[in-house]
Amino acid sequence: MGYNAGMVNTLPAQSTLTSRRLPLTPIHILLGVQTLAVVLVSINRLSTLTTGYVLPNEFLRWQDLLNMLGLPLISAIGFYLLKRRLAYASPALEGRAHRALDITFIIGLYLLAASYGAHEVTNYLHIRFCPDEASALCRIISYNDDGFSHYVFFTGFVLINAVILLMQVVFPQVGKLGAGDIALLILNGIFIGAGIFANLAFEEIGLDLYVVGLAVALLIRKGLQPMFVYYATAYMLGLAATAAYKIAH
């Protein structure tokens, strides 16, 4: 009886739980963190500001170190806080779907981290010592750089972003989005789309196509939910611009 009384005193009625409308300001801020991370990654990758060596032994450039340990960490923390923010007190909070998404998020985060560890070191070695892949060692380095690490990255990337999209299915936002919220979601999405173009225009378009497919499908089926608007904008623009560039070149 004491346990039940405690539950009554601390939790609102179930009807309130299932109809909760979350303020979108924190979500816009967290999406802005992703935008900042993408802008910094693009500057780090495409400029010469961080091409100096970290130590006298030249084991890595600052560019590689920041891409491996600094900038992805900002993005990962932002994704985690966004995932937590999308969840609210409802029966789904302790449900199987939410637990499955938590586990999937951890798997995706691990794979994404592993891919950066594999890619940044081998990319540096590939560019500096193995431009022609003449030796067996260089072919191994090249495959880890352009093959294996990319597969691991895109798998982790798709899992994390699919979790964010499906969190919105499990914890839908109640009520219509205001014009201001839609505008901010699209604006953040445009920045992400530009970042996708800047980073993929010279790479193969990979498994990220599944993200845009899922986002568009959910947008059509479930309507104007914040994450569906954001992802559909970002990935449709980014991948369309990348595909157009590749066709033109």
N, C-alpha and C positions, 0 to 999 in steps of 0.2 A: 504494500500500500504506500509506504514511504517513497519508493522508487517512482511509482506512478504519479504520486502527488508532485514530485520534483519535476517530472516531465511536463505535467500540466502547467506548472508555474514558469517553466523556462521556455517552452515552445508555443508559438501561436497555433491557432486552429489550422487544420490541414488545408482548408479552402484558401487561407491566407498564404500558406507555403507554396501552393501550386500556382498562385496568380501574382507572385511577386514581380515587380518591375524594377530592374536594376538601373541605377543611374549610369549613363554612358560616358560621363566625363573621365573616370579612371580607365575605361577601355580605350578611349581616344588617346589618352596619355601613353598607355602601354603600346598601342599601335605606333605612336610617334617614336617610341624607343626603337622599335623595329626599323622605322624609316631612318632614324639616326644611324643605326648599326649598318644598314645597307649603304648609306651615303659614305660613311667612314671606310667600309670595305672597298667601295668603288674607288675612293681617293687613294687608299693604300695600295690597291692593285694597279691602277692605271696611271698614277703619277710617279715621279722620281723622288718624292719627299722622304721615303723610308727605305731606300735601296742601299744605305750604308750597312756595314757589318756590325753585328752586335758585340763581338769580342775580337781581339787581335787574331785569334786562331781561325776566324772567318767561318765558324760552324754554321751560321745562319745570318741572313740579312734581317734588319728590323721588320721589313715587309713580311717575311715568312713567320717570324715570331709573333707579330701582332695578329696575323691571320690564323695562327694556330692556338694561341693562348689568350689573347686579349679580346678582339672584336667578337668572335663567336660566343664568348662567355656573356657578353652584354645581351646578345640576341637570345641565348638560352635562358637567362634569368627572366628576360621579358616574356618569353613564351610561357615559362612556368607560372609567373604572376598572372598572365592573361588567362591561362587555363583555370587557375584558382578563382579568378574574378568572375569567370563565366558561370561557375557553379553557385547555386544558392540553395537554401534550406528547403528541401522538398523530399518526398519519398524516394526520388531518383538518386539522392545524395549517397545513400548506402546500398544502392542497387547494383546488380551485376554489370550493367552496361557501364556505369561510372568506374567501377573497379577495373573492368577490362580496358577502358581508355587510359586509366592511370598506368597500368602495366605496359600498354603499348607506347605510351609517352616515354617511359623510362627506357624501353628498348630503342626507340627512335633517338633519344638523346645520347645513349651510349654509342650507337652506330655513327651518329653525326660527329661525336668527339673522336671516335676511332678514325674516321675518314680524314679529319683535319690533321691528326697525327701522322697518318700515312702519306697524305698528299703534300703537305708543305715542305717536309724534308726532302722527299724524292723529287718534287718539282724544282727545288733549288739545285739539287745535284744534277738533275736532267738538263736544266738550262745551262749550268756552268760547265759541266764536264762531259756531257753526252749529247751534243747537238746532232750527231750523225748516227748514233746507236750502232757503232761499229763492233763493239765487243759484246759478249754474253752478259757481262755485268751491266753495261749500259742498256741493253734490251730489258733486263729485269727492272732496272730503275725506271725506264720509260713506261713499262706496263703498270708498275705500282703508281706512277704519277698519273698517267692518262687513262688507265683501265680500272684496276682494282679499286683504287681510292674513290674514283667517280661512282662506281656501282654502290659502294658502301655509303657514300654521301647521299646519293639520290634516294636510296632505300630509307635511311634515317630521316631525310628531309620530308619525304612523302608521309612517313608515319607520323611525325610531329604535326605537320600541317593538317593531315586527315583527322588527327585527334582534336585539334582546335575546331575544325568544322563540325565534327560529330558531337563535340561538347555543346554546340549551339542547338543541335537536334535534341539532345537529352535535356538541356536546360534552355528552352526557348525564351526569347524576350517577349514579354506580353505587351500588346498594344502596338500601334503604328509608330514607325520611325518618323521623327520630325525632319523637315527639310534641312535644317542645320546639321543634324546628325548624319544624314545621308551625304551631305556635301563634305563633311570632315572625313567620313569613311572613304569616299571616292578620292579625296585629296591625298590621304595617306596611301591609298591603293595606287594612285598615279606615281607617287615617289617610288613605291616598291616595284612597280612595273618598269620604271626607268632604270632602277638598279638591276633588275633581272636582265634587261637588254644590255646594260653595260658589262655585265659579268658573263652572259651567255652568248653574246653576238659572235664571239670567237671560239666558242666551245660547241660540242654537240648538245642538241636539245635532248634531254633524257627523260627520266621517269616523272619529272615535274608536270608533264602533260596530264598525268592522272589527277593532279591537284586541281588544275583548271576544269577538267571534266567533272570532278566531284562537286566543285563549287558551283558551276553552272547548273548541274542537275538539281542540287539542293535549292538553289535560288528559284528555279522554275517550279519545283515541287512544293517547297515550304514557304516561299514568299520572301519579303524584304526583312530578313534577319541580319543583324550587324555583320557577322562574320561572312555570310554568304555574299553580301554586297562588297565587302572589302576584298575578299579573295577573288571573286569573279572579275572585279575591276583590275586588280594587280596582275593577275596571271594571264588574263585575256590580252591586256595591253602589252605586257612584257613579252609574252611568247609570240604574239602577232608581229610585233616590231622586230623581234629576233628572226622569225621566219622570213619576213619581207627582206631584211638585210641579207640573209643567207641566199635567198633566191636572186637578189640583185647582184650578188658577188659570187 
